[in-house]
């Protein structure tokens, strides 16, 4: 089998991780509501930790700090601008509310960039040698599973129904395939290209976690539930950090 075939199959398998949220199709609405609040807390922690321990950390291995943090700020600012634009065009100006929250589109956009980068990384690994490609694919899937669970919960919280969340989450995840194809065609330049995209996407994830997800957790008035949400947030942080050090 050719190197390109390995890359294509590996990135397609990675794309299927998006359907991990299908379990919610078999749950009651009451159970889903509890499940969603938990995943929002988890996703906030995972986005923060993933941005710092994975995306920014990996970029610093190639680029100087000033470039990396400049791109983080640029990503943060652009996601802020995009959300304002979406809010102006998709929300009811008099009522001041949206049927589907604008941050859902941001999480899909940011995750699409992230998965595209994963495709570049998978392609670069397979081009070096096939065993390294398999190991890299497994490592990427390892950190994708918790993040995709969190993203799915955020889409449900933002107004998507379960089926729509699954479809859009898959479309965001499948950008990994395009990243793999481009990474194969331009293997010598893919690592440098990814190093510039990573901090940009990290800035977007930090924005989503800080401006949309954490404020929504603050709306919980019950002290016990608020404490549990903080614990789950911390689990998200610790899990993504642990994956960085265990899989490095």
C-alpha positions as CSV (number, residue, x, y, z in Angstrom):
1,X,0.0,0.0,0.0
2,X,1.3,3.5,-0.9
3,X,2.2,6.2,1.7
4,X,-0.7,8.3,0.4
5,X,-3.1,5.5,1.0
6,X,-1.9,5.1,4.6
7,X,-2.3,8.9,5.1
8,X,-5.8,8.9,3.7
9,X,-7.0,6.0,5.8
10,X,-5.5,7.3,9.0
11,X,-7.1,10.8,8.5
12,X,-10.5,9.2,7.7
13,X,-10.3,7.1,10.9
14,X,-9.4,10.3,12.8
15,X,-12.5,12.0,11.3
16,X,-14.8,9.2,12.7
17,X,-13.9,10.3,16.2
18,X,-16.5,13.1,15.7
19,X,-19.3,10.5,16.1
20,X,-18.3,9.7,19.6
21,X,-21.2,12.0,20.7
22,X,-23.7,9.6,19.1
23,X,-24.3,8.1,22.6
24,X,-26.5,11.0,23.4
25,X,-29.1,9.8,20.8
26,X,-30.0,7.0,23.2
27,X,-30.4,9.3,26.3
28,X,-33.4,11.2,27.7
29,X,-33.6,15.0,27.5
30,X,-33.1,15.3,31.2
31,X,-30.0,13.2,31.1
32,X,-28.6,15.1,28.1
33,X,-29.1,18.4,29.9
34,X,-26.9,17.2,32.8
35,X,-24.5,15.6,30.4
36,X,-24.2,18.9,28.4
37,X,-23.4,21.1,31.5
38,X,-20.7,18.6,32.5
39,X,-19.2,18.7,29.0
40,X,-19.2,22.5,28.9
41,X,-17.1,22.6,32.1
42,X,-14.8,19.8,30.8
43,X,-14.5,21.5,27.4
44,X,-13.5,24.9,28.9
45,X,-10.7,23.2,30.8
46,X,-9.6,21.1,27.9
47,X,-9.5,24.1,25.5
48,X,-7.4,26.1,27.9
49,X,-5.0,23.2,28.6
50,X,-4.9,22.1,25.0
51,X,-4.1,25.6,23.8
52,X,-1.2,26.1,26.2
53,X,0.3,22.6,26.7
54,X,-0.2,21.3,23.1
55,X,-0.6,24.0,20.5
56,X,1.5,26.9,21.9
57,X,4.1,24.5,23.4
58,X,4.6,22.8,20.0
59,X,4.9,26.1,18.2
60,X,7.6,27.3,20.5
61,X,9.7,24.4,19.5
62,X,9.9,25.9,16.0
63,X,9.1,29.6,16.2
64,X,10.4,32.4,18.4
65,X,8.2,33.4,21.3
66,X,7.3,36.8,19.9
67,X,5.9,35.3,16.8
68,X,4.0,32.6,18.7
69,X,2.4,35.0,21.2
70,X,1.7,37.5,18.5
71,X,-0.3,34.9,16.5
72,X,-2.1,33.8,19.7
73,X,-3.2,37.4,20.2
74,X,-4.2,37.7,16.5
75,X,-6.2,34.5,16.8
76,X,-7.9,35.7,20.0
77,X,-8.8,39.1,18.4
78,X,-10.0,37.6,15.1
79,X,-12.3,35.1,16.9
80,X,-13.7,38.1,19.0
81,X,-14.4,40.0,15.7
82,X,-15.9,37.0,14.0
83,X,-18.3,36.4,17.0
84,X,-19.4,40.0,16.9
85,X,-20.0,39.8,13.2
86,X,-22.0,36.5,13.6
87,X,-24.0,38.1,16.5
88,X,-25.0,41.1,14.4
89,X,-26.1,39.0,11.5
90,X,-27.7,35.9,13.1
91,X,-29.3,37.2,16.3
92,X,-32.5,39.1,16.9
93,X,-31.3,42.7,17.6
94,X,-34.4,43.7,19.6
95,X,-34.6,40.6,21.7
96,X,-30.8,40.4,22.1
97,X,-30.7,36.6,21.9
98,X,-29.9,33.8,19.4
99,X,-31.6,30.5,18.8
100,X,-28.1,29.1,18.1
101,X,-25.3,30.8,20.1
102,X,-22.6,32.3,17.9
103,X,-19.8,30.5,19.8
104,X,-20.9,27.2,18.3
105,X,-19.7,28.5,14.9
106,X,-16.4,29.5,16.5
107,X,-15.8,26.2,18.1
108,X,-16.4,24.5,14.7
109,X,-14.1,26.9,12.9
110,X,-11.3,26.6,15.5
111,X,-11.6,22.8,15.6
112,X,-11.6,22.7,11.8
113,X,-8.2,24.5,11.9
114,X,-6.9,22.2,14.6
115,X,-7.9,19.0,12.8
116,X,-6.4,20.3,9.5
117,X,-3.1,20.7,11.4
118,X,-3.5,17.2,12.8
119,X,-3.7,16.0,9.2
120,X,-0.5,17.8,8.3
121,X,1.2,16.2,11.2
122,X,-0.1,12.7,10.3
123,X,1.1,13.2,6.7
124,X,4.6,14.4,7.8
125,X,5.0,11.3,10.1
126,X,4.0,8.8,7.4
127,X,6.3,10.5,4.9
128,X,9.2,9.9,7.3
129,X,8.3,6.3,7.8
130,X,5.1,4.1,8.1
131,X,5.6,3.0,11.7
132,X,6.0,6.6,12.9
133,X,2.8,7.4,11.0
134,X,0.8,4.8,12.9
135,X,2.2,5.9,16.3
136,X,1.4,9.6,15.5
137,X,-2.1,8.7,14.4
138,X,-2.8,6.9,17.6
139,X,-1.4,9.7,19.7
140,X,-3.6,12.3,17.9
141,X,-6.7,10.2,18.3
142,X,-5.8,9.8,22.0
143,X,-6.1,13.6,22.5
144,X,-8.9,14.0,20.1
145,X,-11.4,11.8,22.0
146,X,-11.8,14.0,25.1
147,X,-11.7,17.2,23.1
148,X,-14.4,16.0,20.6
149,X,-16.6,14.9,23.5
150,X,-16.3,18.4,24.9
151,X,-16.9,20.1,21.6
152,X,-20.0,18.0,21.1
153,X,-21.4,19.1,24.4
154,X,-20.7,22.8,23.6
155,X,-22.7,22.5,20.3
156,X,-25.6,21.0,22.2
157,X,-25.4,23.7,24.8
158,X,-25.2,26.3,22.1
159,X,-28.5,25.3,20.5
160,X,-27.8,22.4,18.1
161,X,-29.8,19.3,18.3
162,X,-27.9,16.0,18.7
163,X,-28.1,15.0,15.0
164,X,-27.1,18.5,13.7
165,X,-24.2,18.6,16.3
166,X,-23.0,15.2,15.0
167,X,-23.0,16.3,11.4
168,X,-21.4,19.6,11.9
169,X,-18.8,18.1,14.3
170,X,-18.0,15.6,11.6
171,X,-17.6,18.3,9.0
172,X,-15.2,20.1,11.3
173,X,-13.3,16.9,12.1
174,X,-12.9,15.8,8.4
175,X,-10.7,18.7,7.7
176,X,-8.0,16.3,8.9
177,X,-8.3,14.5,5.6
178,X,-7.6,17.7,3.6
179,X,-4.7,18.4,5.9
180,X,-3.3,15.0,5.2
181,X,-3.6,15.4,1.5
182,X,-1.9,18.8,1.5
183,X,0.7,17.6,3.9
184,X,1.6,14.7,1.6
185,X,1.8,17.0,-1.5
186,X,3.9,19.6,0.3
187,X,5.6,17.5,2.9
188,X,8.7,19.6,3.2
189,X,6.7,22.8,4.0
190,X,3.9,21.3,6.1
191,X,5.6,21.4,9.5
192,X,6.4,25.1,9.2
193,X,2.9,25.9,7.9
194,X,1.4,24.0,10.9
195,X,3.6,25.9,13.3
196,X,2.1,29.2,12.2
197,X,-1.5,27.8,12.3
198,X,-1.2,26.3,15.8
199,X,-0.8,29.5,17.9
200,X,-3.5,31.2,15.8
201,X,-6.0,28.3,16.6
202,X,-4.8,28.4,20.2
203,X,-5.8,32.0,20.5
204,X,-9.2,31.2,19.2
205,X,-9.7,28.3,21.7
206,X,-8.6,30.6,24.6
207,X,-11.2,33.1,23.5
208,X,-14.0,30.6,23.3
209,X,-13.2,29.2,26.7
210,X,-12.7,32.6,28.4
211,X,-15.5,34.6,26.9
212,X,-18.2,32.0,26.2
213,X,-17.9,28.8,28.2
214,X,-16.6,30.0,31.6
215,X,-19.2,32.9,31.8
216,X,-22.0,30.3,31.1
217,X,-20.7,28.2,34.0
218,X,-20.9,31.3,36.3
219,X,-24.7,31.4,35.7
220,X,-25.1,28.4,38.0
221,X,-26.4,29.6,41.4
222,X,-26.3,26.3,43.3
223,X,-23.0,26.2,45.2
224,X,-22.7,22.4,45.0
225,X,-23.3,22.3,41.2
226,X,-20.9,25.2,40.7
227,X,-18.2,23.4,42.8
228,X,-18.7,20.2,40.7
229,X,-18.4,22.2,37.5
230,X,-15.0,23.6,38.7
231,X,-13.8,20.1,39.5
232,X,-14.8,18.9,36.1
233,X,-13.1,22.0,34.6
234,X,-9.9,21.0,36.5
235,X,-10.2,17.5,35.2
236,X,-10.3,18.8,31.7
237,X,-7.1,20.9,32.3
238,X,-5.2,18.0,34.0
239,X,-6.2,15.4,31.4
240,X,-5.0,17.4,28.5
241,X,-1.8,18.3,30.3
242,X,-1.2,14.7,31.2
243,X,-1.7,13.6,27.6
244,X,0.9,16.1,26.6
245,X,3.5,14.6,28.9
246,X,2.5,11.0,28.6
247,X,2.4,11.0,24.8
248,X,5.3,13.4,24.1
